[in-house]
Amino acid sequence: MATQSSHSQQLMRSERRMFSASDDSAMMKQIQSTHSPDGRFLDVKPILLVIDNVLRHLPPTIDHHALNGGQGHMDAIDDSSATMDSNGMLEALAFLVHKISCEISCKCSGGGDAHATTMVLLNTLSSYSWDAKVVLTLAAFAVNFGECWLVLQLCTTNSLAKSVALLKQLPDILEYSHTLKPHFDALHKLIKAMMEVTKCIVEFTELPSQYISSDVPPMSIAVAHIPTAAYWTIRSVVACAAQITSLVGMRYEFVTSTSEAWELSSLAHKVCSIHEHLQKILHLCHQHIDEKKQTEAYEGLKHSFGTPQLDNSKILLKIFSLSKEDPHSLSGPDKTKVHIEVLRRKHVLLLISDLDITHEEIQVLESLYKYDRVTSEVNYEIVWLPIVDRSAWNDSYQQKFLSLQSMMPWYTVNHPSIIEPAVVKYTREVWNFVKKPIVVTLDPLGKMTCPNALNMLWIWGNTAFPFTTDREASLWKAEAWTVELLVDGLEPNLSNWVRQEKVICLYGGEEMEWIESFTSATKNVAQFLGIGLEMVYAGKNNAKERVKKMTGLINERQLSHAWQDANVWFFWKRLESMLFSKTQHGKTNEIDVIKQEVMTLLGYEGSEQGWAVFFSGTNMVRAKGDKVLNAIQSFEQWEDMARVSGFVSAIRGHLEGIADEHHCTRLILPGISGGIAETVVCAECGRTMEMYFMYRCCDE
């Protein structure tokens, strides 16, 4: 609003300069003094349509080709609707239009002063609004112009028209058509400018008063300058009429003179400038109205969400900016248009994202929606709500949208443009959407039950149905920090390994030398102790190409198991989701073991070193790369303990006895709405970590 206000102020200053350049205050007072409206309303739009049909028949030049083609052009125009709407109105105004027409003809024939003639017309029309004054004057001009041009069009084929043309000496126009081209060019340009200003003035009168007041900018600026615009438009009508009158019975001196064409061109330039400035004000008015409408829509959306509903239909209509008359702006899973009724009384998951949602995110959701949803017998629907910048939309974005839409087996909008700014504002201000995708859940009555259920979907999948905040809290109460929670369905052999009581090791890093040393030493220790061991390379977050290379080498050298790209991505995505979910539920890592362990692993991922975590039943230990490798290589120091209490307990005891001389722990988290705890404790020493901001661009 502040920006619009500054634009209005700048516009007022530029308007003042533009209008005051040649329109002194005395003349403006004179113009205003003629205005004494009696409150009558005149719908000028139908009349303006008829005028437009008449005036647009003037070709850029006058020659036999234009005249011979004019009749066909006129017949092709469909003005039946304008005629039906304006017949009765013009009948009532016929006397006034005729009076103005005669006034213009008389003054122009006598070579009267243009300003004086304009003031006479304004006084004649004193009881009408400014838009009506201009339209009625144009109507009178159109009568004179139309009669003259109609005779010219018909004089080559109609004997009556030919006789009238001879009496008016109109055929001379054809004789001098080449010489008269500058006159007709100037006339054409001025008539076009007059019509544009008139339409602009009329458009101001149609602006909805409930959204914009004439007392405050930008509308007050328009109100101040419309009288000036009306004056110069009517004065232009007088000038055009004088030009046409001069063409009838013209003399050689007129034909060879260029001063009249120059005067019309100068007047056209001024009227075009007036139109340009009025358009700027009109643009600000539309901006103001749009802001008011969007504020109203935003408050209406808030009210609807805060009011109990009979079902979710009203809420969904508002979200997708649909009307009851046309509720078909959604595409179904088969990409055909569907009625909003298909979502009525269902659990609806709103997938809100920009066009940078990843293929991996879509693929995981697709698995949950198409397969797991059926087998788990949960009933919900997903609808994609793409949030985009309308002003930057282009063919590239269109293709990207269509590509993403084709990948999604759920409901989507037909086009992002149907999502109104009020809905976009609501997603950002109430649901805290910024950049990362979120999933807002609505119950069958349209009530929002979770502002972001995506974390639940990543962690528990459809087990979290119906994806409410309460359901999320209850799931956390039943969880413990186990390898099953950490790995979930990423490793198909996990249940067998746990049942066989094997030691399970997850590790990561990018240094091949460390990976070879660590896996070799760990397998030697396990073989020496006679225990089952399974090792899985979990890669690194946001390093797809580098991890792919490492995975290939690990598989080639048979160092351990190694996940494919999609599983590596999902492993780290689930860890981030666990942290965000815990944070949203107000848990602090000092008293929450799961959150503390998650943050530790994410901290390892943010370092340059490798890392490892071991599980054996309910026992767990983890450490950074060099520290855990040194511990494995010092096996003889804790061998006896390992034979008594087991591998994991023994190495944990050994690691706890090692004091770090120095450590530097970094926890790098993607930006996401919902808030990250301001206080984060270091997993190594327990001290509060410093907070920094990091901006990252990774093209992998």
N, C-alpha and C positions, 0 to 999 in steps of 0.2 A: 504493500500500500504506500510505503514511504517513497519507493521508486516511482510509482505512478504519480504521486504528488509532485515530485521534482520534475517529472516529464510535463505535467500540467503547467507548472510555473514557467518552464522554458518555453512551452508553446504559447503561453500568454504573452511573454515578452516578444517572441517572433511574430505573433499575430498582430500585436500592437504596432510593431515597426512596419509590417506589410500593409496593413490597412491605413495607417496614418500617413503613409508616404504621399498619397494623393487625395485622401478623404479627410478634409479638415473637420474639426468638431462642429463648426457652424452648419456644414452640410449634413452632418450626421443628425444634428438636432432637427434640421428641416425634414429629414427623412422620417425620423421618429414621430414628428408632430402630425404626420399624415395617418398614423396608425391608431385606430380607435375601434378595435374588434368588439362585436356585439355578442360574442360567445357562441355563435352558430358553428356547427361542425360540418365540414365538407370533405367527403372521402375523395381525394384527388387522384388516387392510384388508377382507377379505370379511365379517367380522362387523360392521364399522362400516357397510358398505353396507346390510346388513339392518336395523341399528338406525336408520339414516337413513330407510329406507323406512317404518319404523313411526312414528318421531317426527314426520315431516313431514306426517302426516295430521291433526295438530291444527289446526283452523281458527282464525282470529283471534277468532272468537266462536262461541257455541253456539246454534243455532236449528234450526227444522225444515228450513229450506232447506239448511243445512250437512249435516244428517243424511241427508236424502233424496239429496243429491248425492254423499255420501261413498263409496257403494258403487261408483258409476261411476268415480270418481276412482281408487279403489284398483285396480279392474280394469285401468285403463289403464296402470298402472305395470309396466314390464318389469324384473323383478328376477330373471329366470331365471339369469343368470350369477352373481349374488351368491349365489343359493340353491345352485347346483351347487358353488361354491367353498367354501361355508361349512357345508354339510350335515355332512360328516364331522367337521369341527372342532367344531361346536356339539354334536354327539353326544358327543364326548369330554369337553366342558366342561359338559354339561347339568346334572350334579349340582352343580357349583360355582355356576353361574348361578342354579339353583333355590335354593341355600343363601343366596346373597346376596339374592335376591328376597324370600325369607322373612324374612331379617334386617331388610331395609328395611321390609317391611310390619309386622312385629312392633313394631319400635322406633317407627314413625310412629303406629301404632294406640294405643300406650301413651303417646304424647306425650313421648317421650324427648328428651334434649338432643341437638341437631344435631351439635355437636362430638364428643360421646361416641360417637354412632352412626357418624360418619365415621371415628373412630379404630378402632372395632370392625371396620369394613369394611377399613381399611388393614391391620390385623393379620391378617385372614382372607386377604388377598391378598399377604402379605409376601414370598412366594417369586417373585412375578411382577415384570416390569419396570414402570416407571411408566406407559407407554402401555397395557400390558395391564391394569393395575389400573383405569384410567379406562374403557377399552372394556368390560371385563367388568361393571363396575358399571352402565354405561349399558345393557348388554344386559339385566341384571336389571330395571332400571327400565322398559325397553321392554316386557318381558313383562307387568309389572303394568299399565302404561299401555295397552298394546295390547289386553289383555283387556277393560279398562274401556271403552275407546273402541269396540271391536268390538261389544260388547253395545249401546252407545248407538246405533251405526249401524244395527244389525239389529232393534232392539226395535219399530220401527214396522211391520216387514214379516214378522218371524219370531216365532212363538208361543213357542218355547223362549227366545229372547233376551228377549222381553217378560217372561216369568216370572222369569228371572234378574234383569232390571232392577228388577222389583217387589221382589224379595227384597233387592236392594242399595239400594233406594230411589233409583235413578238417575233415574226420570222427573221427580223434583223439580227436576233441573237445568234441564229445559226450562221448567218453571214460572217459575223465577227467572233465566232466561237473560239478560234485559236487566240485571238487578241484578248478575249475576255477571260482566258484561263486563270490569270492571277486573281481576278475578282471572285471567280467561283471557288477557287482554292481557299481564299480567305473567308468567304461566306460559309463554306463547308466546315472549316475549322472552328469558326465562331459558333455555329449552330450546335456542333458536337459539344463544345465547352459549355454552352448554355444548358443543354440537356443534362450534362453530368452534374453541374452545380444544382440544378433543379431536383434531380433524383436524390442528391445528397441532402438537400434541405428537407425533402419529404421523409427521408430515412430518419432524420433526427426526430421528427414528430411521431414516428412509430416506435421509438425506444420505450420499453416498459417502465412506466413511472414508479412501479413498486421496487425497482432495483436501482434507479438513478434519479436524482433530484436536480431540478433546474436551478437550484439555489447555490449549489456547490460545484467546484470543478470536477470533471472536465465539462459537464453539461452547461454550467454557467458561462463558460467561454464561448460555447456555441450560441447560446441565447444572445450574447452580446454582439456577435458578428453576423448572425443570420440576416438582420435588416440590411447590412451593407452588401452582403452577397445577393440578396433579393433585388436591391437597387441596381447593381451592376448587371444582373441578368436581364432585368426589364429594360435597362438602357441598351443592352446588346440587342434585344428584340427590336427596339426602335431603330438601331443602326442597320440591322439586317433588312428591316422593312424599307428603310430609305434606299438601301442598295438595290433592292428588287424593283422599287418604284422608279429608280433612275434608269434601270435596264429597259423599262417599257417606254418606247418612244425616245430612245437614247440618241444622243447626238455624237458626231465624230469626236468632239472634244472629250466627251466622257470615255469613249472607247480607248482613246490614246492616253488618258490620264491614269496615273498609278497611285495618286494620293488617296483615293477612296479605298483601294485594296490595302494600302499601308495602314490606314486608320482602322480597318477591320482586323488586320493582323495584330496591331497593338492592343486592341480591345480583347482579342482572343487570348493574347498572352496574359493580360491581367485577369481575365475570367478563369483561365487555367490555373493561375497562381492561387486564386481564391479557392478553387476546387481542391487543389493540392493541400492547402492548409486546413480546409474543412474536413478532408479525408483523415488528416492526422488527428484532429479532434475526435472524429467519429471512431477512429481506431481506439483511442483512449477510452471513449465511452463504452465500446464493446468490451474492452478489457475490464473496466469497472463492473459492468453488468455480469460478465463471466465470473469475476471474483465473488460478487454477491451471490450468484446462483450456486457456485461451488461451496461457498460457506453455508448456504442454506441446505444444500445436499449433504454436506459433511455433518452438520448438526442433526439433520434428519436421519442419517445413518447411525449416529451415536444414540439418538433417541430410540430407534428401532431395536438396536442391540440391548438397550436398557429396559425395553418393554417386553413383557411376556407375550409370546406369539402362539397362535394355534398350530402353526407348522412353520417350516423354513422357507416357504415360497416368497413371502414379502422380503425377507432378508436377502435371498439370492437374486431377486429381481433388482434390488438396489445395488448389490455388489457388482453385478454384471451389466448394470445400466440398461436393463431391459424394460419394456413396457408390457402390460397385460395384453395389448393389442398385437404386439410383435415379440413374443418371448422365444424366438428361434435363433439367437445369436451364439449358440453353443454348438460345437462339433462333437459328435459321439465318438466312441472308440473306432468306429468304421469310417470316420471323417465326414459323415453326412450330418446335415443340420438336424438338431433335436429340440424338442420342446422342454422348457425348464421343468415341466411336470415330472420328467424322469428322475429328478433328484428329490422330489417331494417326500418328506418324512423319512429321509435316509440320513445316516451319518455321512457328512461331507467333509473331506479333507481338502482344504484350499492350498495347493502348491503354489507359493508365491516366489517368483524369481525374476531376474532379468534374462537377457538372451545369452548369458555366459554360464548358465547351468551346465554342468559337465555331463558327458556321456556316461561316466561311471555312476553318477547320482541317478540318472534316468534308468540305467540298467538294474541297479539294486531295487529301486522302487518298482520297476516292471516285474521283477521276480516276486516281490511281496504282493503286488496287486493281481498278477495273472495266475500265479501258481500257489503260493502259500495261503493266499486269501481263500481260495477254493477248498484246499485241503483242511484248513483250520476252521472253515465254516463261519467266518466273520463277514458281516455285511456292511460295507462302506464303499463310497465312490470318491475318486480323486478328480479334482478340476484344476487345470493349470491356469493361473492368473499371471500373465507376463507383464511386468512393470517396465515400461520403456519411456524414453524421452521422445515425445511426439515431434518436437521441433527438429530433431536430428534424424528423423526416419528417412530412409532411402531404400533403393532396390537391394542393396547388400543386406540391410537389416531384414527386409522382407523375405529374402531367400533364406536367411538364417532362421527366421521364425518358422517358415514352412518346413525346413529341414528338421528342426527340433519337434515341431508338431507331428511330423510323420513318424517320429520315433516313439511317441507317447501312446500307449494303449488305453488311455483314459480320456475323460472329457477335457476339452480345451475351448477357449474363446475362438471365434472365427477370425478375429483380428484384434491386436492389442489396442487399437484406437477406440474400441467400444468401452474401455475402462476409463471412466471419467476421472478428472483430476481430484475430485473429492474422495474417491475411493483410494487413489494412490496416496493421498495425504493421510487417510485413515490407516492404511497399511504401514506407513512410516511412523506416524505419531502415536498410534494406539498399539499396533502389533509390532512396532520397532523393526520393521524391515529396512535393511540398509543395502547390503550387497549379497551376502550369502543367502541361499534359498532357505525359506522357512515353510512349515506346514501348520496352518491354523485349522483347528478342528471345530466343527459345528455339529451339535446334536440334532436329532430329527425335528426339534422345535426351533432351530436356528440359533440356539444359544452357543456362544463361544465357550468351549470347555478346556481349551489349551492354546496359548498364544504361539507355541512352537512345539509341535509333536515330532518334528524330524529327529530330534535326539532319541526319543523313544523308539522310533522306527529303526534307526541305525543300531541301537543297543539290543532291543528285544524283538524287533519285527512285529508280527501280528499278535504276538502274545500280549502286547500292551493295549490291544483293543479294549475299550473304545477311545483310547488315547486322551484321557482326561488328566488334568494335573493331579487329581487324587489317585488315579491309577498309577501314575508315575511314582508318587511318593510310596505307595504300598509295595510296588516292585522293588524299590531300593531297600525297604525294610527287610525284605526277604533275601537280599543279596549279601554275599561275602566275597572277599578278594580271592578268587580261585582262577585256575587256568581255564575253566569252562567259561567264566565271565569274560576273561581277557580274549580268548580265541573264538568262542562261540562256534559257529558253523564253518569257520574258515579252513579248518583242518579236518578232513573227513575221517582220519584215523584216530582222532583224539580220544573218543570213547573207549576204543580198544586199548590204547596206551594207558589210560587211567585205570581201566579194569585190570590190566597186567602189572599195575603198580610200578610203571617205569618212571624214571626221572625225565622230565620234559624241559627242554631248554629252548627258549626263544632268544635270538640274538640279532644284532643289526650293526651297521657300520659300512664304510666305503673303502677301508684299507685292506686290500687283498692279503697282504703279508700278515696282518693281525688275524684276519679270518682263518687263514691256513694254520697259523700257530695255535689259535684258540681251539678250533675244532679238533685238530690232531691231539693236542694235549688233553682235552676233556675226554675224548674217546679212549685214550690210553688209560686214564684214571678209572673210568667206568669199567673197562676190561679188567684192570688189575683188581678192582673191588668185586667184580663179578655181578654187576648190576645192569639192568636194562636202561638204555639211554636213547632218547630220540631228540635230535636237534633240528630246529626250523629257522631258516633265515627270514626275518621279517622286514628286511630292507630299510628304507629311509623315506620319510614323507617328502613330497614335492621334488623328487629327484628321479623321475620315471626312467629316463634314458640311462642314467648312470646305474640305477638299480637293475635294469634289464641286462646290462653288461655284466654286473656282478653275479646275477642269478645264472646267467649262461655259464660263467666260469665255475661256479659252485656245483652246478649239475654236471658239467663236463668232468670235473675232478672228483665228483662223488664225495664232496666234503660233508654234505648234510641235505636235508630236505630244503626246498626253496619254493616260496609261493610265487604264483604268477602276478602280473602287474595289478590286476583288479583286486586280488586279495590283499596285496601290500597296501594299496590305496585305502581299502575298506578297514583294514586293521588300525591305521592311524586315524581315519575318520571316526571310528567308533571310540577311540581314546579321547579325541577332542569332544565328541558328543557326551561322553561320560563326565568330563570336566564341566562342560557348560550346563548339563542337567543338574549336577550337584550344586553348582553355583547358583542356579535359578531357585533351588530349593533352600538356599540360605545356609548350606553346610560350610563349615570352615575346615581346612585341611589339618588343623591341629588335633581335632577330635574325630575326624572321618578317615579311617584307614584306606578305604577305596580311593577317595579323592587324593590322598597323599601319594599313594602308589601310582595313580594315573599321572599326576603332575611330575613325579620322579621320572617315569618313562618318557614323558613329553620333554622333560629337561634333558634326558640322554639324547633324544632325537635332535635337539637343538645344538648339541656339541659336535665337535669335529671327530671325536673318538667313537670307537665301537662301544657296545654295551651287551649285557646278558642278564637274563632272569631265569632262575631254575624253580621248578615246581616238583614236589613229590607229596602226593596226598594234599594235606592242608598246610604243609610246610612250604615256605617260599624264601628265596634270597635273590637279590639283584645287586649289580655293581657296574661301574664304568669299565671300559675295555682294558686299559693297562692294569687296573687294580684286580680285576677278576682273572686276567691272564697270569699275573704274578702269583695269585693265590693258587691257581691250578698247578702252576709250575713248582710251587712250594708244597706239593701234596704230602711229602714225607713229614711235614710239621703237624699235620692234622689227620694223618692216616689212621691212627689209633682211634681217635674220636669218630671218624667216619665209620669204622667197623662196629662201633658201639651204638651210636645214635643215628647213623645214616649219613648219606652224602650231603644233603641239603643243610641239615642242622650243623654238620661239622664245618662246612665251608662258611656258613653264616657266622659261626663262632669265631672262626679264624679272621674273617673280614672285619668283624666288630672290634677285634683287638689291634687292628692296624690304624694308626693315626695319620691322617693326611696332613702333609706340611702345607699344601696349598691346593685350592680348588677354585674353579670359576664355572658356576652353573648358570646356564641360560635357559629360559623357558620361553619359547616362541609360539605364540598362538595367533590364529587367523582372526582378523577383525570380525566381530559378529555382534548383533544386537542382543539385548538382554543383560549385558553387564558382566564384567569380569571382576572378581574380588580385588579390591584395592590392596589388601594385605595378603601376600603370598610368602610362605615360609620355605626356606631352602631345604631340600631333601637330604643334603649332605650334613649340614651342621645345625639346622633348626633356626637360624637367624632370619629376620625379615629381609626379603629380597628387594632391591631397588627396582623401581618401575621406569622403563624407557619406552619410547615409541619407535617402531621400526616399520619402514616402508619397503616393500619387496615386490619385484617383478620377476617371475620365473617362467620362461617360455617353454619349459618342459611339461 
